[in-house]
């Protein structure tokens, strides 16, 4: 079976992005007994020469 993965820039504040970030943070929080955010702030990727990519 061949799995095709597509990666593309995405608005970090879109509904899909916010959902994915929430799910990742929840999973990481369980694994590392923290809030799971690792200090991520959406504004970090809203500056020139930065990108938020979803695959």
Residue pairs with C-beta under 8 A, 6 or more apart in sequence:
5 55
6 55
7 53
7 54
7 55
8 53
8 54
9 51
9 52
9 53
10 16
10 17
10 52
10 53
10 54
11 17
11 52
12 21
12 42
12 45
12 46
12 52
13 42
16 54
17 52
17 54
20 54
21 40
21 42
24 36
25 35
25 36
25 37
25 40
26 36
27 36
28 34
28 36
28 37
28 38
29 35
29 36
30 36
42 52
44 50
45 51
45 52
